[in-house]
Amino acid sequence: MNVSTDILEAPNSSESLLFEGNVDDKLFNAYKIYYFIIDAVFIFPTVFGNVLVLIAIGRFSGLRKYTSHILMGNLAVSDLFVGVVVFPVHMLLLQNEALREHVTVCLLHHSLIYTLVGVSVMNLLLVSYERFHAITRPFTHETTFTRRKIYFTMTIVWILMFVLGFLQITTTRKYLVPSVYQLTHSFYSRF
């Protein structure tokens, strides 16, 4: 026996701890269990923490005066979508093989990931840039980062990431569906 099968098999037994099958099946099952647990563990703190941030910004009007807090609220909304949409959909796909092999569901899942995680990353970039500008140019910061400019930039980020995230569905469905299906199927058939 090699090292990779020793980990997945029970000692002094021919039965596997996960299920019977070849090594690739065991590794893919271990992968599914690992990522299912990771997703399950991160859902609650992601949702709870971001809801607390949104409640604080909504309840205390003083927090809505500063552009950095508006950006933090936008970041909390995008992270909340990651916790409410991306994690549960990924958990569902890990457990349901029929959905995992369906091309449209696969493309929709990847589009959701690219869009929502992309919005989150871009919002983090906006917060970082705004804070950098506030530190390096404190005298011009209030005139540079007005509420109107902040809302306009946040809107552009959401629209741009939705277009880029869901662009793959429109282009892939028209031209590359057979090759994407073969690539996806060959990837999952290895396990």
N, C-alpha and C positions, 0 to 999 in steps of 0.2 A: 504494500500500500504506500502511496505517496502522502506527503504532508497534508495536502488539501483535503483528502478524503478522511484522514484521521480526525480532523476537527469536527466533521459533520457526522461521524458515526459513533454510536454508543460503544463504550469499552466492552470487550468480550462479547460482542453481539454482532450479528450480521445485519441487524436492522438499523436503519438510519434514525437519528434523532428528529429529523424534519419530516421525511417521508422516503419511501423507497423510490429508487430511480437512479439514473446515471449522475455523474459528478456535476455536469452542467445544470441539470434540474435542481440538484441540491443547492448549488451556488445561487441560482436565480431565486429559489425559494428563500434562502438566507437573505438575499438582497431585498426581496419584497418585505420580509419581516422587519429587517433593519430600518428601511425607509418608512414603513408604516408606523413603527414606534417613534421614530424621529418626528414625523409629521404630527402624530397624536400628541406628543409632548409639547411641541411648539405652538399648537393651535391656541390653547388657553392663554398663555402669557401674551401672545401676539394680540389677540382680540381684547383681552382685559386691559392691557397696558394702553393700547391705542384708544379704547373707549374712555379710559380715565383722562387721557390728554384732551380728547374732544369735549368731555364734560367740563373740565377745568376751563378750557377756552370759551365754551359756551356760557358758563355760569358767571365768570368774572370778566366784566366788560373791560377792565384795565388791561387784560391780556390781548384784547383785540386791537389795541391802539398801535402796537409795534409791528412792523413788517416781519420781523423775525418770528413772532408768534403766529402770524398768519401763515407763514411758510411752514412752521411746525405743525399747524393744524392740517395743512394740505398733506404733509408727510404722514401724519397720523391716519388720514383718510386712505391714502394709497396703501399704507401698511395694513390697515384694517381689511381692505379688499384682498390683500395677499393672504391674510389669516382666515378670512371667511370663504374665499373662492378657491385659491390655488391649492392650499393644503388639503381640503376635503376632496376636491376633484382628483388630485394626485393619489390620495388614499383609495378612492373608488376605483381608479384605473389599476392600481396595484392588485386589487382583489378580484377584479372582473376581467377575465381573459378575453371574453367576446368583445367588450368595449375597447380593449387594448389593441385588438387587431382591426378595428374598424377605422378606415382611413379618415373619414370626416371627423370622428371623435378625436383621433390622434392630432390632426391639424388644429382643431379647435382648442385642445388642451395646450399645445405648444404656443398657439397665438395668445391664449390667456396668460400663460407664464411670461412670454416676452413683453406683453403689454403691461401687466400689473407690476411685475418686478422692474421693468424698464421705467415706469412712472415713479416707482419708489426710489430708484437709483437717481433719476433726474431730479427729483425733489430734494434728495440728500445733497446733490450737487448745487442746487439753488440755495439751500440753507448755508452750505459751506461758503459759497461765493459771497452771499450777503453778509455773513459774519466776517469774512476776510476784508470786504470793503469797509465795513463798519470800524474795524480795527485800524486798517491802514489809512483810511481817509475819513476820519470822524466829522470833519467840518462840511463835507459835501455829501455825506451819506443820506441825510434826510431829503435832500433835493433830488438825488439820483434814484433812490428807491422809494418812490411814492406808491401809495396804495393802488392807484390805477395801473402803474407799470407792473406791480407784483401780480395783480389779478390777471392782467394780459399775459404775462409770462407763464403763469400757472395754467391758463387756458391753452396756450400754445403747446405746452409740454404734454398735457392730457391728449389733445387732438393729434399731435405728432406721434406719440407713442401708440395710440389706437390705430392710426393709419399704418405705421410700420409693423405693429404686431399682427394685424389682420391682413396685411398685404400678402403674406405667404399663402393664405387661403385662396385668394382670388387668382394668384399666378399659378399656384401648385395645382389647384383643381382643374384648370384649363389645360395645362401642358404636361405636367409631370406626375399625374396620379399613378399610372402604372409603375413608374420607376420608384416613386416614394413608397408605394405599397410593397414592392419587392424589397426595398431597402429595410423598411420597418419589419416586414415579415421575416427577412433573413436575420435581422438583429435579434428578434425575439425567438426565432427557431433555434438559435445557438444554445439557449438556456433550457 
